[in-house]
């Protein structure tokens, strides 16, 4: 392993997904984007930012892990639209002592990190119990594994700190006081040398991994920046600012696009193989945007006003998975027919979705303190 100072940490969140037989198609397509908000003054905000999903409080209970399946289990398939199979691995669930706020797979898929309450649990694929518990002492909303150092876990927490550990082992490698307020999202540049951090603050910070130095700062929003992501080539950094999607050049900070999503947006997902992002907004809207053209490709609205709290694309970019405040798990084809297929999955909000590298396994978790493993295959 390289001998150098390191400053990042990553972890994940688990929530049990209870499969309920039957599917629902409760979303309808909208052919036109919402009207942009009226701006009366450039010096004052033109929207009222919706708060991030509140940090849940549940009674503390002892974890009761259930056996995680081997990498090639026999699933129980449930056939859904377009021949897509969403299958629950038999007995593949984890019961955690607190609501799950974040989760992340390592690049190899060997490790799964889950942020539950003020601790991070690390699981080895195929092992029924966590191999490591990291006591952070504060809620952690964002977890990532470094792409070039598969045993380096990086975490962003509510105290504004970025921490990194070596897993397994749990050795704290580095700490960085990145923000004064709670960190919402961490993103690693594809070159592996730069970390971007977003928090309950207007600014986005860029950090050098090797020395912990601040490389720059970008205006992310008027109040908070709930989410951000680098494009696949690292040239652009996409962030959310209330009802606006900001696209900036990573190196210069130049604003490329300022896209009006309408309602306050709080979740982003980059589509693999495309210069496109999915956005979840308050009021039950899912949108797909073309970043090159700066155009809205489609929008899907939930007829019940439910909100999506988690987004992730399938490995080939053909499907968009979403986790909702009501606890349902949905997926829809990105191209062609725009129609969501949903399953009642959790008793409480489903706020965490994480896809294993290669797209074989989808992990879902939420505020009910449970985590489920699903076979996700087109």
Secondary structure, 3 states (H helix, E strand, C coil): CCCCCCCCCCCCCCCCCCCCCCCECCEEEECCCCCCCCCCCCCCCCCCCCCCCCCCCCCCCCCCCCCCCCCCCCCECCECHHHCEEEEEEEEEEECCCCEEEEEECCCCCEEEEEECCEEEEEECCCCCCCEEEECCCCEEEEEECCCCCCEEEEEECCCEEEEEECCCCEEEEEEECCCCCEEEEEECCCCCEEEEEECCCEEEEEECCCCCEEEEEECCCCCCCCEEECCCCCEEEEEECCEEEEEECCCCCEEEEEECCCCEEEEEECCCCCEEEEEECCCEEEEEECCCCEEEEEEEECCCCCEEEEEECCCCCEEEEEECCCEEEEEECCCCCCEEEEECCCCCEEEEEECCCCCEEEEEECCCEEEEEEEEC
